Amino acid sequence: MQLTEQRQTRERVRFTVRVADNAEDIRRAQKLRYNVFAGEMGAQLGSAHLGIDCDEYDALCDHLIVEDHASGLVVGTYRMLPPQNARRVDRLYSEHEFAIERLDNLRDRLIEVGRSCVHKDYRSGAVIALLWSGLLDYTRQRGGEYLAGCASVSLADGGHQAVSLYRQLEGQHLSPTEWRVFPHLPLPLERVHDDAPPAPLPPLIKGYLRAGAVVCGEPAWDPDFNCADFFMLLPVSQLNERHKKHFAG
């Protein structure tokens, strides 16, 4: 076994990924979200007075968590809204930002994912890979055929990275026309110069693209989170065997 493989194996043994099964687990995930979104990104959260990030969708979602055995911390999280629970609300979370009528025929097979974040001290390949493996296990168990959700890019630099990223993605990774979505508040792409060298792909978007996801149109502008949101859609059937084995660990 190569040294890199040995290190990855040790890292994976250190962490556990599972779906939260009690209120305390969920609150720990919400605390991590608060620390990342409000503490690092400067998001304006309606639940800031509670010291957590929460909204009306949390009660309908399942929450994936990665725990560090050594510290006892929740160091990574994702939340998943399965189709049967999505029917209990008027719209998906992402519909606050996008018109997604072209995806109506996918709704009964679509799991909406979001609120993904990783503790600042744990942004390694091991934690991200565990989140992906947990997502795929959950999708299989729920019978989902599509994963969809928003991947965020900070606008702290004035939007240069977000615009540059979209220019990269629209050339190679745009969805077919029948899967296009449309932002309610579009990021003003034409107002930002994107002549800077292309920035590295954010880890979350890189993971989506490697798995076979497509970006379904122009990004939305989220003023509360000071970010650009890219709507990503992953047909699980297109996940190739190499990535299935990788995410399975």
Secondary structure in CASP SS format (residue, H / E / C, confidence):
PFRMAT SS
TARGET T0000
AUTHOR 0000-0000-0000
METHOD secondary structure of the structure
MODEL  1
M C 1.00
Q C 1.00
L H 1.00
T H 1.00
E H 1.00
Q H 1.00
R H 1.00
Q H 1.00
T H 1.00
R H 1.00
E H 1.00
R H 1.00
V H 1.00
R H 1.00
F E 1.00
T E 1.00
V E 1.00
R E 1.00
V E 1.00
A C 1.00
D C 1.00
N C 1.00
A H 1.00
E H 1.00
D H 1.00
I H 1.00
R H 1.00
R H 1.00
A H 1.00
Q H 1.00
K H 1.00
L H 1.00
R H 1.00
Y H 1.00
N H 1.00
V H 1.00
F H 1.00
A H 1.00
G H 1.00
E H 1.00
M C 1.00
G C 1.00
A C 1.00
Q C 1.00
L C 1.00
G C 1.00
S C 1.00
A H 1.00
H H 1.00
L H 1.00
G C 1.00
I C 1.00
D C 1.00
C C 1.00
D C 1.00
E C 1.00
Y C 1.00
D H 1.00
A H 1.00
L H 1.00
C C 1.00
D E 1.00
H E 1.00
L E 1.00
I E 1.00
V E 1.00
E E 1.00
D E 1.00
H C 1.00
A C 1.00
S C 1.00
G C 1.00
L C 1.00
V E 1.00
V E 1.00
G E 1.00
T E 1.00
Y E 1.00
R E 1.00
M E 1.00
L E 1.00
P C 1.00
P H 1.00
Q H 1.00
N H 1.00
A H 1.00
R C 1.00
R C 1.00
V C 1.00
D C 1.00
R C 1.00
L C 1.00
Y H 1.00
S H 1.00
E H 1.00
H H 1.00
E C 1.00
F E 1.00
A E 1.00
I C 1.00
E H 1.00
R H 1.00
L H 1.00
D H 1.00
N H 1.00
L H 1.00
R H 1.00
D H 1.00
R H 1.00
L E 1.00
I E 1.00
E E 1.00
V E 1.00
G E 1.00
R E 1.00
S E 1.00
C E 1.00
V E 1.00
H C 1.00
K C 1.00
D C 1.00
Y C 1.00
R C 1.00
S C 1.00
G H 1.00
A H 1.00
V H 1.00
I H 1.00
A H 1.00
L H 1.00
L H 1.00
W H 1.00
S H 1.00
G H 1.00
L H 1.00
L H 1.00
D H 1.00
Y H 1.00
T H 1.00
R H 1.00
Q H 1.00
R H 1.00
G C 1.00
G C 1.00
E C 1.00
Y E 1.00
L E 1.00
A E 1.00
G E 1.00
C E 1.00
A E 1.00
S E 1.00
V E 1.00
S E 1.00
L C 1.00
A C 1.00
D C 1.00
G C 1.00
G C 1.00
H H 1.00
Q H 1.00
A H 1.00
V H 1.00
S H 1.00
L H 1.00
Y H 1.00
R H 1.00
Q H 1.00
L H 1.00
E H 1.00
G H 1.00
Q H 1.00
H C 1.00
L E 1.00
S C 1.00
P C 1.00
T H 1.00
E H 1.00
W H 1.00
R C 1.00
V C 1.00
F E 1.00
P E 1.00
H C 1.00
L C 1.00
P E 1.00
L C 1.00
P C 1.00
L H 1.00
E H 1.00
R H 1.00
V C 1.00
H C 1.00
D C 1.00
D C 1.00
A C 1.00
P C 1.00
P C 1.00
A C 1.00
P C 1.00
L C 1.00
P C 1.00
P H 1.00
L H 1.00
I H 1.00
K H 1.00
G H 1.00
Y H 1.00
L H 1.00
R H 1.00
A H 1.00
G C 1.00
A C 1.00
V E 1.00
V E 1.00
C C 1.00
G C 1.00
E C 1.00
P C 1.00
A E 1.00
W E 1.00
D E 1.00
P C 1.00
D C 1.00
F C 1.00
N C 1.00
C E 1.00
A E 1.00
D E 1.00
F E 1.00
F E 1.00
M E 1.00
L E 1.00
L E 1.00
P E 1.00
V H 1.00
S H 1.00
Q H 1.00
L C 1.00
N C 1.00
E H 1.00
R H 1.00
H H 1.00
K H 1.00
K H 1.00
H H 1.00
F H 1.00
A H 1.00
G C 1.00
END
